């Protein structure tokens, strides 16, 4: 087995496993059940797409796909931070509403 054949087989196996991971993350994104599950699934999908870009860059011998992967990593990080802040504010709002309802119930 030559190194080129081994590299080709490794790339094909990597792409299949990456697509499997992407499918699993998509299922978790759709099923949920909570916002945190969906945020983690979206982050996992971003990481798998970044890894796909890296493996595909090796497969096609085209280093410009690595630039795409770097940009996607930066955008994915910012999206994860934004979604985490949104989830935190939503949780704080739900806690405040619950406290108000409990206060009304205890006063009434």
N, C-alpha and C positions, 0 to 999 in steps of 0.2 A: 504494500500500500504506500503510495507516494504521499508526500506532504500536501499536494494540491487536492488529491482525492479526500484525504482526511479533513482538510479545511472545508471542503465543499459539504461533506457529510455533517460536520459540526455546525456549520452555518444553517443548513436545512433543519437540523434538530433544534437549534436555538430558535429559529423563526417559528417552528411549530409550537414549542413550549411558550414562547412569548404570546402567540395568538391564543393559546389555551388560557394563559393568565389574564389576557384581555377579556376573554369571554366570561371567565369567573368574576372578574371585577364588574363587568356589565350586568351580570345577573344580580350581584349585590347592590349595584346602583339602582336597579329597577325595583327590587324587592324591599330594600330598606332594612328594617322598618323605621329606624330613627334618622334624624338629620345627620348625626355623627357617623352612622354607617355609610350614608351616601357621600359624605365628605371624604372619608377614608377610601371608599371605592373610587371616587373621582381622582384622588391623589394616586392610587395604585394604577389606574388607567393611564395617567400622565407618565408615570415612571415606566410602564411597559411600552408606551409609544416612544419614549426617549430611547429605551433599550432597542426597540425595533429599528429606529433610525441609525443607531450605532452599528448594529449587526448588518443592516442593509448597506451601510457605507462600506463596510469591509467586503461584503458580497459583490457589490458593483464596482469596487475600487474607486469610489467617488467621495473624496473627503468633504465635499460641500454639505453632505448630509449631516456631518458632525456639527456644522454651524447651526443647522436647523435644530438639532438635538439640544444644543446649548441654549438657544433662544427659547425653545419649548420648556426647558428646565426652569429658566428664569420666570417665564409666564406662569408655569404650573406652581412654582413656589409662591408667587404673589397671589394667585387664585386661592391657594390653600390658606394663606394667612387671612385673606379677606373673608373666606367662608368660616374660618374659625372665629373671627371677630363677630360675624353675624350670628353664629350659633351661640356665642357667649352672651351677646346682648338679648337675644331671644330668650335664653334661659333666665336671665336676670328679670326680664319683663314678666315671664310666666311666674317666677317666684314672687314678684311684687303683687301680681294679680291674685295669687293664691293667699298671700298674707292679708290682702284687703278683704277677700271673701271670708277668711277665718275670723278677722276682726269684726266684720259685720255680723257674722253668725254668733259670735260670743257676746256682742253687745245687744243683739236683738232678742 
